[in-house]
Amino acid sequence: MINHSSAESQVLARLNRETNIKVLMPRMLSGHLQGRVLSMLSHMIKPKRILEIGTYTGYSALCLSEGLTENGKLITIDINAELEKMVRGYFAEAGIADRINYIIGNAINIIPTLHEKFDLVFIDADKENYSAYYDLVFDDVNPGGFIIADNVLWSGKILMDETKMDKDTKAVHAFNNKVHADKRVEHVLFPVRDGLMVVRKIK
């Protein structure tokens, strides 16, 4: 699929490589294929405001930012301060540092202080709080706006017997069920990489 998808930019390719060489748990990186999917979705949505919960090394933020409107802004939150220098360096290299508000801290505490309305929210943080993040951001998503959640297949573990699931798997499973039962949205689970739940707020 990658061979028939648009290439990464040089900045993204370097970030991809550095993450895989130097950073723990590089599998958390969105990567080439998913990054192009996120970029495509962002271009289709044309968001003025994006919220990302879970920055990691900044790859997905860079991809999502490609679809921002001319005066658009992306807010990204991560609890890991150790990667801040690396992330800010790549934001600057990509020439979009002035369009990204990168916040270090606990998203549960930070989200209520943002006072923004979002066209697109990307959830890719600790799985235990997926449902909490969904509830926290929902009222701040514009009607017709989107919430995208990563890792909703959780390496196929969500297909296990519930009695055998660990706490993260149970949390992802509960999140998927929560979205599926929510009459305020339309949703599709895309089997891209580890699963993307794409949710459109209808009211």
N, C-alpha and C positions, 0 to 999 in steps of 0.2 A: 504493500500500500504506500509506503514511503516513496518508493521509486516513481510512483505516479501522482505524487503530491508536490506542491510547491516546496522549494528548498528553504531551510532556515536562513535567516540573515547571518552575516559573519559574526555579529555580536552574539546572537543566540547560539551559534555553533561553538563559539569560545566559552560561553557560559555553560553550555551543556557539557563540554569537555572538562572544564575546571571543576564543576560540581562532581562529576564522576571520578575525578582523580583525587580531589582534596577533601570532599565533604562527606560526613557520615550519612548513611542511608540515601544514596543518590537515586534510588528507585522512587523517592518522593518527587523528583523532578517531573514535570509534565512531559517533557521530551518533544521530539520533532513532530510526530503524527498528532498527538493530542494538542500540542501547541498550535498547529495549523488549524485544527478544528476550532479551538477557542478563538483564534484570530478571525476565522471565517464567520463564526457566530457573532462576534463583536462587530464586524463590518456589516452584517445583516441587520443587527439591532440599532446600530449607530447611536450608542449611548452618550449622553452628556455627563453622566455620573456613574462610575463603577465603584463597587465596594468588593474588595477581595479579603477573605478571612483565611489567613495562612499564606505568607509570602514565600517562605523557604529561601531559595537563592534568587528569586525574582523572575524566573523564566516565564511563568504564567502571566505575571503582571505585564511584562513586556509584550507578550502575545495579545493579551486583552486590550492593551493601550492602543494597538494598531487600528482599532475601529472607532476610537473616540472622535467625537465631533471636534470642530476647530477649536472651540474654547472648553473642551471637555476636561474632566479631572478624574483620576483614579486614586482612591484611598485604599491602602493595603496595610493590614495589621498582622504582626507576628510577635510571638512571645520570646523568641530567641534573639538576644542582643548580640550573640557571638558572630553572626553572619552579617551584621549591619554594614560594616566597611565594604565587604565584597558586594553586597546588594546595591548600595549607593553608588559604588564605582561603575557598575554595569548600567544603572539608570542614567548616570551622567554620560557614559560612553555612547549610549543609544540616543542621547540628545533629548530625553524626555523627563529629566529630573524635575523640571519646573511644573510638570503636569501630574506628578505623583506625590501624594502625601503619604509618606512611609512612617508608620507609627509602631513603636515597640511597646508591647504590653499585653495585658489580658483582654482579649476581644469581648468577653462577657461584660467587662466593666467599661470598655471604651465605646462600644456601639451605641449605648444610650446617650452618649455625650456628643455625637456627631451632628445631629440636627440637619440632616441632608435627606433628599429624596433621590432614589437610585433607579436607573433604568436596567441595571444589570448587577447582580450579586453573585460572586463565585465563592463557594464554600469548599475549602480544602485544608482543614485543620484537624484538631483532635476529634476522633470519631464519636467519643462519648458525649460531646456537646452539639452534635449536628442538629438535633431537634431543637435544642435551646437557641442555637444561632438562627435557625429558620423562623422561630417565633419572634426573636428579637428584631429581625430585619423586615418581617413581612409587611408591617404597616408603613414602612419607609420605602417600599418598592412601589413605583408608580403603576397604576392600572395599565395592563399591557406590557409591563416590565417582566424581566426574567430573573430566576434564581437557578444557578447551575451548581450542582454538587458533584464532587469527584469521589472516586473509590466506592461507588455504591454497589459494586459487585464484590468488593473486598476479597479478591483472589478466589472467588467462587464459594467462600465460606458461608455466605448468606443462604446457600442451598442446603446447609447442614440441618440436622435435627436441632431444634431450638435448645433442647436439654444439653447439647454438646457444644453450644456456642460460648466463646469467651465474651468478656464484657464489651469489647469493641465491636465484635460481630453482632451481638445483640443490639447495640446502639444503632448500627447501620441498618439492620433489619427493621428496627422500630421506626427509623427515619423514613425508609422506603414505604412502609405501611402508612405512616402519618401523611405523607404526600399523596399517596394513592387514595386516601379517604377524604382528602381536603376538597370540598366542593367549590372552593374559591379559585381553583387553578385547573389548567390543563397540563399534562405532563407526559414525557416520553423518556424511557430509560434506553440510552444508546450504549451498545456494547463496544465502546471505544476504549481500548486499553483496559483499565480497571473499572470501567463503567461511569458514564456521565448521566445524571438525572437532570433533565432540562425541564424547567417548570415555568409556565407562563401565568402570571396573575391576571385573572379575568375580572375580578371585582374586589 
